Amino acid sequence: MAKYRLLGDVYTTGAHLLAGQIVNMPNDWIPPGCVDPIDADAVQSYWNAGVQISGPTIQRFVPLQQNPKIYWQPVGRPIDRYYQLTGAGAALGPRQLVNRGELP
């Protein structure tokens, strides 16, 4: 099981999970960009999901106690669109941002 801190509300497996919660999810779950991976399994799943740039999270009801520790940051030339995880995910290397709506 992979452990995440939710930075925004998440709808998954028929459930509405609220921001601020710490949740355990199966290792094959594809995490959205609005999570902070906590353990090694979560970091690997987050990296496998690819670059997802999540906008600023504004919490009206549940203030977050800390900023995410692992997130995507740009590396290299902006035109190449490569990103790398910070913190524990940095060792996994860079990934290229892919626009999922682009045709090959």
N, C-alpha and C positions, 0 to 999 in steps of 0.2 A: 504494500500500500504506500502511496506517495502522499506526503503531507504538504498542504498549501495554506497560506493565509489569503483570504479573499479581500481584494482591494475594491471590489464592486460587487453588486448582486450578480449571482450566477443562476441560470436556469439549466438544470441537468438532471437526467434520469427521472424526470417527472417531479422534481423537487425545486423549490425556490430557496436558494441558500443566500443568506444575508451577508453583506460586506462586514468585515471585521472578524468573521468566524475563522477558526482553524478547522480544516476538514481533511479527512483521509479519503483518497480516491484511488481506484484501481490503477495499476501502472499503465494500462492501455488507454486510459482516459486522455483525451486531447485537451489540454488546458487552454483556456482563452488568455488573452493578453492582460486581463485584469486580476491576475493572481501573483502572489509572491511565493515561489517554491522554497520549501524549508529543508527537506532532506535530499539525499543524493538521487533517489528514484524520481522525485519531483523535478529536480534540476535537469535530469536526463530527458524526461518527458517534455518539459518546457522547451528544451533545445530542439528535440525531435519535431515538435510542432512548428518550428520555424519562426522567423521574425514576425512579431505582432506588436505594432506600436500602439500602445494604449494611451489615450488622452489623459489629462489630469483627472483624478478622481475627487469629486467633491462629495463629502458625506454630510448629509443634513441631520441624520439621526444617530449615527454611530461614528464618532470621530476616531480616526486611525491614530494609534499611539506612536507609530514610527513610519518612516518612508520605506519603500521596498528595498531589500538588500540585493536582490538579483533582478536585473532588468537589461534590456537591449540598449546598447549605445553604439553610435556610428564609429567605424574605424576606416582608415584610408581615405581615398578620394570620394567626395560625395557622389560623383557621377557613377561610381561602381556599385553603390548601395550595399556595402557590406556592413554588418553589425556583429557585435560580439557581446556575450553576456558578461555582466560584472560579477564580482565576488567569486563564489564557488563554481560558477559556470564558465569562467574565463578559460579554463583549461580545455574546454571542448572545442575551442576555435571559432572562427568567424563563419557566418552564414550570409548569403545574399538575400536581400529583400526581393520577394517575387510578388508582382501584382497578380493576384489570383484571377482577375478579369481579363488579363492580356491574352491575346491569341499568340501561339508560337510563330 
